[in-house]
Amino acid sequence: MAGQRTIYRNARTLLQALAVLLIVGALGSMFMGNRAVNQAKDAIVEQARTIVDDSLTVVLAPSDLTDAASDTKADAITARITPVLLDPTAFDDVAIWSTDGMIVYSTDRSLIGQRPEEARTSVRATTEQGSIST
């Protein structure tokens, strides 16, 4: 009987160790996944910032962004930003916001002229403080 108790005790200890390893592995996996997602977000934000600073300022004039774009103006803007933004990158959709939260241009024409309530605070914070909200 003593030998059987030792076997059960060893089996229980091994099962507990396995459970601890599984928990640590799951937590580690969640941590690494979260870290990878955050790094991807940071990389895409940096890519977007570089494109805006280096490319869009060259192809867009301030007058392009004063009011909601008409269909003709939106076509002209799309033609100018496609070679510098849409073709060489993975971006499919672009929206340009005014400081008051109105979408002045978007590749999705149905968004032009709208002021989504949920985005006003983020747009205002970004334009006034230079912060980026995810």
HUSUL-V59713 format. One record per backbone hydrogen bond with DSSP energy under -0.5 kcal/mol. CO is the residue of the C=O (numbers start at 1). NH is the residue of the N-H. E is the energy in kcal/mol with one decimal. If there is no record, write none. Layout:
# HUSUL-V59713
co,nh,e
CO,NH,E
CO,NH,E
This chain:
# HUSUL-V59713
co,nh,e
1,5,-2.0
2,6,-1.8
3,7,-1.7
4,8,-2.4
5,9,-2.7
6,10,-2.6
7,11,-2.6
8,12,-2.8
9,13,-2.5
10,14,-2.5
11,15,-2.5
12,16,-2.4
13,17,-2.4
14,18,-2.5
15,19,-2.3
16,20,-2.3
17,21,-2.5
18,22,-2.5
19,23,-2.3
20,24,-2.7
21,25,-2.6
22,26,-2.5
23,27,-2.6
24,28,-2.7
25,29,-2.4
26,30,-2.3
27,31,-2.5
28,32,-2.6
29,33,-2.5
30,34,-2.4
31,35,-2.3
32,36,-2.4
33,37,-2.3
34,38,-2.4
35,39,-2.3
36,40,-2.2
37,41,-2.4
38,42,-2.5
39,43,-2.3
40,44,-2.3
41,45,-2.4
42,46,-2.3
43,47,-2.3
44,48,-2.5
45,49,-2.6
46,50,-2.4
47,51,-2.4
48,52,-2.6
49,53,-2.8
50,54,-2.9
51,55,-2.4
51,56,-2.1
52,57,-1.0
55,58,-1.1
55,59,-1.5
56,60,-2.1
61,64,-1.8
62,65,-1.4
63,66,-0.8
70,74,-3.0
71,75,-2.2
72,76,-2.0
73,77,-2.5
74,78,-2.7
75,79,-2.3
76,80,-1.7
77,81,-2.6
78,82,-1.9
79,83,-0.6
81,85,-2.6
81,86,-1.0
82,87,-3.0
85,89,-0.5
94,107,-2.3
96,104,-2.2
96,105,-1.5
98,101,-1.9
102,98,-3.1
102,104,-0.8
103,113,-3.6
104,69,-2.5
105,96,-3.2
107,109,-1.0
108,111,-2.4
109,112,-0.9
111,114,-2.1
114,103,-2.7
116,119,-1.4
116,120,-0.8
117,120,-0.8
117,121,-0.5
119,123,-2.7
120,124,-2.5
121,125,-2.6
122,126,-2.3
123,127,-2.6
124,128,-2.5
125,129,-2.5
125,130,-0.6
125,131,-1.1
126,130,-1.2
